[in-house]
């Protein structure tokens, strides 16, 4: 296959990409259940925020799969929907973290670290699977950004678990959860900007056609 993705025009119409996307969807669904349960047991908002990221990825990847091959307008609308969902997820993470701040329960660092490392390994796998398709249209790029978010979040969770263990404080967990909420907001803005640009370009091409 030729490297359409390197020119920012890849739209997902590839058997190889679709097969990889199905595998990534399955990995994210399994990790959502695993990490949410571990986050509840450990009392870690950072783990729960990361689990929510896995859930968001599984849903948005499924929507991305459905949008492949459809019109530019349809794919742009789907990307806008995903941008909105990422923004809402960021709001949930920030809100729940501020609530946790009022009680400041210290999470269990050992569980945080073990599950965070497992999540990092899973996301490193998905990032490597999707690496060659990272520069496609807004629909495809949103998949890449979600995967990158997960991997960065996992590194932060593992680092937070070490800090929680060393300091005996919940502060590192709360800081990481807030960082991940900000990452949701930032990715939402990136996808929103690209989706709107592609939507306008599609309308312009349609009017001239």
Secondary structure, DSSP 8 states (H G I E B T S, - for coil): ---GGGGT---S--HHHHHHHHHHHHHHHHHHHHHHHHHHHHT-HHHHHHHHHHHHHHHHHHHHHHHTTS-HHHHHHHHHHHHHHHHHHHHHHHHHHHHHHHH-----HHHHHHHHHHHHHHHHHHHHHHGGGTTS-HHHHHHHHHHHHHHHHHHHHHHHHHHHHHHT-SHHHHHHHHHHHHHHHHHHHHHHHHHHHHHHHHHHHHHH-
